[in-house]
Amino acid sequence: CIYVMDAFSEVFVGHYNCDRETFLTTYEALRNAFEATGFLPYELVSDNQAGFTSNAAKRWRAKLGCISHTTTPENGKSKSIESAFGRFQAEVLHQFINYTGGNITAKSSKTKTDPRVILQNVEALPTYEEVIATNEACIKQWNSMPHPKFVGKSRLQVYQESVNPQAIALTDVIREKVFYIATEKPSTFRASGIEIMVRGQKYVYEVFKGPQQPDYEWRRKNTGREFVIEYDPHDMSKVRLCKDDKEYGLQFDTWAEPYMTIHRAMQDQVEGERSSIIAGLNANKKEIVRRDLETRALQQKYGNGYESVGYDAPLPQGLSRKEYDRLASEIIQDDRMTGMEDPQVSEVLPDTVAQLQKVQS
């Protein structure tokens, strides 16, 4: 279990049960604490374990907007909650025979387990679910126990009466900023979308401009580019695609949603799927024509197309002349309406340097 403690009151304000410490498990423990208290801490101190060593962890920690650092190794005095947690282990956890003990370097008998007792009571050992429930009860017990410095008050009472005016309130805007995690490495947006792996599960996302309408214009400009993906582990229904700027850090580009899948068999299709398929096919054909027009413009500009040697360029596969002309007209009309100029085609250049010099002379 990963615990989050308020150093002033010694209250456990958050925790997360897990079998090993990773960045995601540490993130869950801190998120539970932020949600429970309604504030971000003014100062966040952690140990030097695996939860904060990755690039993704360091990047996320920098977003919290608070003083955030790790403790000094081999320096017990720098660890403000080390003493409090040691007392939690000795006074609360040590009452159970299945308690595995505290730090392996500790010398007190209250921080060690007795393997002989465990071996004699194997059948009495709790299940995993019972251990979770017991841990919850231990946290409540510790929080309700008297505070060692504030006479007559429990730890929870001390926490509830304390106020930090410099703590940052957890608003919806801050939630969106803080609870989104950035991937450690960028991913490439391809024709099949963009993929990430979270907790061993693959997620594929696409950029849309409307319901079931992929944003072909965005795709045209960004397919093949790399993006750092920011995601909320509690809600994978949408992610943020960000560009990693060396000077300014992550810069938001657009939202992405789960890749659209449609039943191929007509018998399995639901209402709206057929029209989406037709719209997608038409949009795809339009993109093919647009690319072909751009290619022809470049070929004419540099004099290396079919027309430059007296031939007609072939049509893209799967398109008739009538379809091609109709879609080309639509593209030209769309570009004019959006203020885009038609591709400028220059005169055909000479084939050799000598011919170019002759023309110039």
C-alpha positions as CSV (number, residue, x, y, z in Angstrom):
1,C,0.0,0.0,0.0
2,I,1.2,3.5,-0.8
3,Y,0.2,6.1,1.9
4,V,-0.1,9.9,1.7
5,M,0.3,11.6,5.1
6,D,-0.2,15.2,6.1
7,A,3.0,15.9,8.0
8,F,1.5,18.5,10.3
9,S,-1.4,16.4,11.7
10,E,0.0,12.9,10.9
11,V,-3.3,12.1,9.3
12,F,-3.4,9.7,6.3
13,V,-5.2,11.8,3.7
14,G,-4.9,9.2,0.9
15,H,-3.7,5.7,0.0
16,Y,-3.7,3.2,-2.8
17,N,-3.5,-0.6,-2.5
18,C,-1.1,-2.3,-4.9
19,D,1.3,-5.1,-5.2
20,R,4.3,-2.9,-6.3
21,E,5.2,0.7,-6.5
22,T,5.1,2.3,-9.9
23,F,4.4,5.8,-11.1
24,L,0.7,5.0,-11.8
25,T,0.2,3.5,-8.3
26,T,1.9,6.6,-6.7
27,Y,-0.3,8.8,-8.9
28,E,-3.4,7.0,-7.7
29,A,-2.5,7.5,-4.1
30,L,-1.8,11.2,-4.6
31,R,-5.0,11.6,-6.6
32,N,-7.0,10.0,-3.9
33,A,-5.5,12.5,-1.4
34,F,-6.2,15.5,-3.6
35,E,-9.8,14.4,-4.1
36,A,-10.3,13.7,-0.4
37,T,-8.9,17.0,0.8
38,G,-10.0,19.2,-2.1
39,F,-6.6,20.9,-2.3
40,L,-3.2,20.5,-3.8
41,P,-0.4,20.5,-1.2
42,Y,1.8,23.5,-0.7
43,E,4.8,21.2,-0.4
44,L,5.0,17.6,-1.6
45,V,7.8,15.4,-0.4
46,S,8.4,11.8,-1.4
47,D,11.0,9.1,-1.1
48,N,13.3,8.1,-3.9
49,Q,11.5,4.9,-4.9
50,A,10.3,3.9,-8.4
51,G,7.2,6.0,-8.2
52,F,8.9,9.2,-9.3
53,T,12.0,8.2,-11.3
54,S,10.5,8.0,-14.9
55,N,10.3,11.0,-17.2
56,A,6.5,10.8,-17.2
57,A,6.5,11.0,-13.4
58,K,8.9,14.0,-13.3
59,R,6.8,15.7,-16.0
60,W,3.6,15.1,-14.1
61,R,5.1,16.2,-10.8
62,A,6.2,19.5,-12.4
63,K,2.5,20.3,-13.3
64,L,1.3,20.2,-9.7
65,G,2.2,23.9,-9.1
66,C,3.6,23.2,-5.6
67,I,7.0,22.8,-4.0
68,S,7.8,19.2,-4.9
69,H,11.0,17.3,-4.1
70,T,12.4,14.0,-2.9
71,T,14.1,13.3,0.4
72,T,17.8,13.1,0.9
73,P,19.0,9.4,0.8
74,E,20.5,8.1,4.1
75,N,19.3,11.1,6.0
76,G,16.4,10.2,8.3
77,K,16.1,13.7,9.7
78,S,15.1,15.0,6.3
79,K,12.1,12.6,6.2
80,S,9.4,14.4,8.2
81,I,7.0,11.5,8.3
82,E,9.5,8.8,8.9
83,S,9.0,8.9,12.6
84,A,5.2,9.1,12.4
85,F,5.0,6.1,10.0
86,G,7.3,4.1,12.2
87,R,4.9,4.7,15.1
88,F,2.0,3.7,12.8
89,Q,3.7,0.4,12.1
90,A,4.6,-0.3,15.8
91,E,1.4,0.9,17.4
92,V,-1.2,-0.3,14.9
93,L,0.1,-2.7,12.3
94,H,2.2,-4.8,14.6
95,Q,-0.9,-6.2,16.3
96,F,-1.5,-8.5,13.4
97,I,0.4,-11.7,13.0
98,N,0.6,-11.3,9.2
99,Y,2.3,-7.9,9.5
100,T,5.5,-8.3,7.4
101,G,7.6,-5.8,9.4
102,G,9.0,-2.3,8.8
103,N,12.3,-1.3,7.4
104,I,14.7,-4.3,7.1
105,T,17.4,-2.2,8.8
106,A,15.2,-1.5,11.9
107,K,16.4,-3.1,15.1
108,S,13.3,-2.8,17.3
109,S,11.2,-6.0,17.8
110,K,8.1,-4.0,17.2
111,T,9.1,-3.4,13.6
112,K,9.9,-7.1,12.8
113,T,7.7,-10.1,12.1
114,D,7.9,-13.4,13.9
115,P,7.9,-16.1,11.2
116,R,7.3,-18.9,13.8
117,V,3.9,-17.4,14.7
118,I,3.0,-17.2,11.0
119,L,3.9,-20.8,10.3
120,Q,1.9,-22.0,13.3
121,N,-1.2,-20.1,12.1
122,V,-1.2,-20.4,8.3
123,E,-4.9,-21.3,8.2
124,A,-5.7,-18.1,10.1
125,L,-4.0,-15.8,7.6
126,P,-6.4,-13.4,5.9
127,T,-7.3,-13.3,2.3
128,Y,-6.3,-10.4,0.0
129,E,-9.7,-8.8,0.4
130,E,-9.5,-9.2,4.2
131,V,-6.1,-7.5,4.2
132,I,-7.5,-4.6,2.2
133,A,-10.4,-4.2,4.7
134,T,-8.0,-4.5,7.6
135,N,-5.7,-1.8,6.2
136,E,-8.7,0.6,5.8
137,A,-9.6,0.0,9.5
138,C,-6.0,0.6,10.6
139,I,-5.9,3.9,8.8
140,K,-9.1,5.0,10.5
141,Q,-7.7,3.8,13.9
142,W,-4.5,5.8,13.4
143,N,-6.3,9.0,12.3
144,S,-8.6,8.8,15.4
145,M,-5.8,8.2,17.9
146,P,-4.5,11.1,20.1
147,H,-2.0,13.4,18.6
148,P,1.4,13.2,20.5
149,K,1.9,17.0,20.5
150,F,-1.7,18.4,20.8
151,V,-3.0,17.2,24.1
152,G,-6.7,16.2,24.1
153,K,-7.0,16.2,20.4
154,S,-7.0,13.3,17.8
155,R,-4.9,13.5,14.7
156,L,-8.1,13.9,12.6
157,Q,-9.3,16.8,14.8
158,V,-5.9,18.5,14.5
159,Y,-6.1,18.2,10.7
160,Q,-9.7,19.5,10.5
161,E,-8.8,22.5,12.5
162,S,-5.7,23.4,10.6
163,V,-5.8,25.7,7.6
164,N,-3.2,26.4,5.0
165,P,-4.1,29.6,3.1
166,Q,-1.4,28.9,0.5
167,A,-2.8,25.6,-0.5
168,I,-4.3,25.5,-4.0
169,A,-8.1,24.6,-4.2
170,L,-8.9,21.8,-6.6
171,T,-11.1,23.3,-9.2
172,D,-12.4,21.7,-12.4
173,V,-9.8,23.5,-14.5
174,I,-7.0,22.3,-12.2
175,R,-8.4,18.8,-12.2
176,E,-8.1,18.6,-16.0
177,K,-4.5,20.0,-15.8
178,V,-3.3,17.8,-12.9
179,F,-5.1,14.5,-13.4
180,Y,-3.9,14.1,-17.0
181,I,-0.7,12.1,-17.4
182,A,1.7,12.5,-20.3
183,T,3.2,9.5,-21.9
184,E,6.9,9.0,-21.4
185,K,7.6,8.8,-25.1
186,P,5.8,10.4,-28.1
187,S,3.7,8.3,-30.5
188,T,3.3,8.7,-34.2
189,F,-0.1,9.5,-35.7
190,R,-0.6,7.1,-38.7
191,A,-3.3,6.3,-41.1
192,S,-4.7,3.8,-38.5
193,G,-4.7,6.5,-35.8
194,I,-2.5,6.9,-32.8
195,E,-1.8,4.2,-30.1
196,I,-0.8,4.1,-26.5
197,M,-0.4,1.4,-23.9
198,V,-1.8,1.9,-20.4
199,R,-1.5,-0.8,-17.8
200,G,-0.9,-3.4,-20.5
201,Q,-3.9,-2.4,-22.6
202,K,-3.7,-0.9,-26.0
203,Y,-5.8,2.2,-26.9
204,V,-6.2,3.6,-30.4
205,Y,-7.5,7.1,-31.0
206,E,-8.6,9.2,-33.9
207,V,-9.2,13.0,-34.4
208,F,-12.8,13.9,-35.3
209,K,-14.4,17.1,-36.4
210,G,-17.9,15.9,-35.7
211,P,-19.9,12.8,-34.7
212,Q,-18.3,9.9,-36.6
213,Q,-16.6,12.3,-38.9
214,P,-12.8,12.0,-39.0
215,D,-11.0,15.3,-39.4
216,Y,-9.3,14.8,-42.8
217,E,-7.9,18.3,-42.9
218,W,-6.1,17.7,-39.6
219,R,-5.0,14.2,-40.8
220,R,-3.6,15.7,-44.0
221,K,-1.3,18.0,-42.0
222,N,-0.3,15.8,-39.2
223,T,-0.2,12.1,-40.3
224,G,3.3,10.9,-39.7
225,R,4.0,13.5,-36.9
226,E,4.8,12.6,-33.3
227,F,2.7,13.6,-30.4
228,V,3.0,13.2,-26.6
229,I,-0.4,11.9,-25.4
230,E,-2.0,13.2,-22.2
231,Y,-4.7,10.9,-20.7
232,D,-6.8,10.5,-17.6
233,P,-6.4,6.9,-16.3
234,H,-10.0,7.1,-14.9
235,D,-11.5,8.3,-18.2
236,M,-10.0,7.0,-21.4
237,S,-12.8,8.2,-23.6
238,K,-10.7,11.1,-24.9
239,V,-7.0,12.1,-24.8
240,R,-5.0,15.3,-25.5
241,L,-2.5,15.3,-28.3
242,C,0.4,17.6,-27.5
243,K,3.5,18.7,-29.3
244,D,6.7,18.7,-27.2
245,D,8.3,22.1,-27.6
246,K,11.9,22.2,-26.4
247,E,11.5,25.7,-25.1
248,Y,8.0,25.8,-23.8
249,G,7.3,22.2,-23.0
250,L,4.1,20.4,-24.0
251,Q,1.8,22.4,-26.2
252,F,-1.8,21.2,-26.7
253,D,-2.8,20.5,-30.3
254,T,-6.2,18.8,-30.3
255,W,-8.4,16.2,-28.7
256,A,-8.6,12.6,-29.9
257,E,-11.3,10.0,-29.3
258,P,-11.4,6.2,-29.6
259,Y,-10.9,5.0,-33.1
260,M,-14.2,4.6,-34.9
261,T,-15.2,1.0,-35.7
262,I,-18.2,0.0,-37.8
263,H,-19.7,-3.4,-38.5
264,R,-18.7,-4.6,-41.9
265,A,-21.6,-7.0,-42.3
266,M,-24.7,-5.2,-43.3
267,Q,-26.8,-7.5,-41.1
268,D,-24.9,-6.3,-38.0
269,Q,-25.0,-2.6,-38.8
270,V,-27.1,-0.3,-36.6
271,E,-28.8,2.9,-37.6
272,G,-26.4,5.5,-38.9
273,E,-23.5,3.2,-39.6
274,R,-24.3,2.8,-43.3
275,S,-24.5,6.5,-43.9
276,S,-21.2,6.9,-42.0
277,I,-19.5,4.3,-44.2
278,I,-20.7,6.1,-47.4
279,A,-19.6,9.5,-46.0
280,G,-16.2,8.0,-45.1
281,L,-15.7,6.5,-48.5
282,N,-16.6,9.8,-50.3
283,A,-14.3,11.8,-48.0
284,N,-11.5,9.3,-48.6
285,K,-12.0,9.6,-52.4
286,K,-11.9,13.4,-52.0
287,E,-8.6,13.2,-50.1
288,I,-7.2,11.0,-52.9
289,V,-8.1,13.5,-55.5
290,R,-6.7,16.4,-53.4
291,R,-3.4,14.6,-53.1
292,D,-3.4,13.9,-56.8
293,L,-4.0,17.5,-57.6
294,E,-1.2,18.6,-55.3
295,T,1.2,16.0,-56.9
296,R,0.3,17.2,-60.4
297,A,0.9,20.8,-59.5
298,L,4.4,20.0,-58.1
299,Q,5.2,17.9,-61.2
300,Q,4.2,20.7,-63.5
301,K,6.2,23.2,-61.4
302,Y,9.4,21.2,-61.8
303,G,8.7,19.8,-65.2
304,N,8.8,16.1,-64.4
305,G,5.2,15.0,-64.8
306,Y,3.5,13.0,-67.5
307,E,2.3,16.2,-69.2
308,S,5.8,17.5,-69.5
309,V,6.7,14.7,-72.0
310,G,3.4,14.8,-73.9
311,Y,1.3,12.2,-72.0
312,D,-1.9,12.3,-70.0
313,A,-1.5,11.4,-66.3
314,P,-3.4,8.3,-65.2
315,L,-6.4,8.7,-62.9
316,P,-6.1,7.4,-59.3
317,Q,-7.1,3.8,-59.0
318,G,-10.8,3.3,-58.3
319,L,-12.0,6.7,-59.6
320,S,-13.8,7.4,-62.9
321,R,-13.1,10.5,-64.9
322,K,-16.6,11.8,-64.0
323,E,-15.9,11.3,-60.3
324,Y,-12.5,12.8,-60.5
325,D,-13.7,16.0,-62.2
326,R,-16.6,16.4,-59.8
327,L,-14.4,16.0,-56.7
328,A,-11.7,18.3,-58.2
329,S,-14.3,21.0,-58.7
330,E,-15.5,20.6,-55.2
331,I,-12.0,20.9,-53.8
332,I,-11.2,24.0,-55.8
333,Q,-14.5,25.6,-54.7
334,D,-13.9,24.6,-51.0
335,D,-10.4,26.1,-51.1
336,R,-11.7,29.4,-52.5
337,M,-14.4,29.6,-49.8
338,T,-11.8,29.1,-47.1
339,G,-9.5,31.7,-48.6
340,M,-6.9,29.2,-49.9
341,E,-5.3,30.1,-53.2
342,D,-5.1,27.7,-56.1
343,P,-1.8,25.9,-56.4
344,Q,0.6,28.1,-58.4
345,V,2.1,26.3,-61.3
346,S,5.2,27.8,-62.8
347,E,6.5,27.3,-66.3
348,V,8.2,24.0,-67.2
349,L,11.9,24.2,-66.4
350,P,14.6,23.0,-68.9
351,D,15.9,19.5,-68.5
352,T,19.6,20.3,-68.1
353,V,21.8,23.0,-66.6
354,A,23.1,23.9,-70.0
355,Q,19.6,24.5,-71.3
356,L,18.8,26.7,-68.3
357,Q,21.9,28.7,-68.9
358,K,20.9,29.1,-72.5
359,V,17.4,30.4,-71.6
360,Q,18.9,32.8,-69.1
361,S,21.4,34.1,-71.6
